[in-house]
Amino acid sequence: MDVRTVDETTVSVAAAVRYVAISVVLVGGFFLPTLVFNRYGKVLNTLLLLFILGLGSRELLSALFAFSSVETPTIEDDADVPSVSVVIPAYNEEPVLPGTIDACRNLDYPPEKLEVVICYEADSTDRTAEIAERAAAADDRFVAVERDEPGGGKAKATNYALDYASGDLIASIDADHRFESDAVRRAVAWFLEDEGIGCVKGRCYGTNPTDSVLSLHATVERHIAEKSNIFAREVFDGFTFFGGGQAFFRSAVFDELGRFDEDVLVEDIDMSSRIHAAGMDLKVDPSIVTYEEHPASLDAWWNQRKRWARGWMQVAVRYLPRVAQQTRLTRRQKVDAVLTYAAAIIPAVFIFSFPISGLNAISSIDTATYVPNAELLWTLVGAVPVLTAYLVFAQDWRDGHEHHLAEYLAAFTLGPYFMVQTIVYVVAFLDEFVLDSPSVYVTTTRSEQSNG
């Protein structure tokens, strides 16, 4: 897979015109039937409203589920704990890697049972290699590995690092993630508690909301995703998954299922799907905390979100047809998996059909919905992001996690933020299904890099 930095990605005027032209054609395709079938627009808008109501209701319900607490098991005797290898792929990570290394040094885990493998890319143009090698020279628990081979992406770098990891358990984290001191101990306790667990996912907690307006909204967005989406699935025994920023595995998982797929843009979601298909449990415990940084610049945010959106589409196409045949999933997990995969693709239909909702005001075509009190329902839909965010804030207040005042204010402007994100989704959809553009892994620029 081709890898580029944010600075190496550009959108030409010709490319922008191409995206707009294709979008206009697709919108027109949804519009033309309104000229023939009087009720077409009304039916489409009714489906759109019901779809968004369904998503909003699920978010609110999930936020309420997330008030549940997980009783994390404890380790009775350190003599019985397994060895753990922390694997960190690193490419141009000078601004954040020292903090990640310091957090690994401060882990509350027996030193003789812990190793940290920092796999740095030879192509790095900053001091990443120096930082990794210095850490390895100063502490026997650290191993610095240089990867100097063609191709890249996080999956490829992580797979390379796994060759040097000797632990019974593997902790895979991004180079900007800093462990809470008890994170590894909490994760290990789950593996000791239940042999059927193949993966444990904790809580990724954003730390840079004040870097920019984008990082502020991205931070609140991820708080919602981590608690009211991902953790709620654990509570109602749904289709759990882990994000690539942080996860823990039995090393045997890679022996049985193979390593991370290097051809998909979200190798984490792909591996989550494979873990479930193999009948292993994927545990989510938000008390296992790592602190992460979110993109602060528009180009970094855009490329990260587009990679996520397109990657989810790739995984959905791969696994949605297989759900019914996966006998090791419960019925509830199958339903949740279908909804999860479908939600990665189906919204495109409604995005391209959305302009039809305005025809009622400028033409004689009736596009009002069949749903009573539709205007009130649309208003309630607009309030969902605010309500969900404040439910998450309340949970975090209960659990001792603090939020910046700006985050409480940003909850009220999440609606426009998500509207902007639909543009990212449209571009990702066109790249994947219309233009068949090659997959490119664009690395995430860190805040200090984007600031100069």
Order of alpha helices (4+ residues) and beta strands (2+ residues): beta-alpha-alpha-beta-alpha-beta-alpha-beta-alpha-beta-beta-alpha-beta-alpha-alpha-beta-alpha-alpha-beta-alpha-alpha-alpha-alpha-alpha-alpha-alpha-beta-alpha
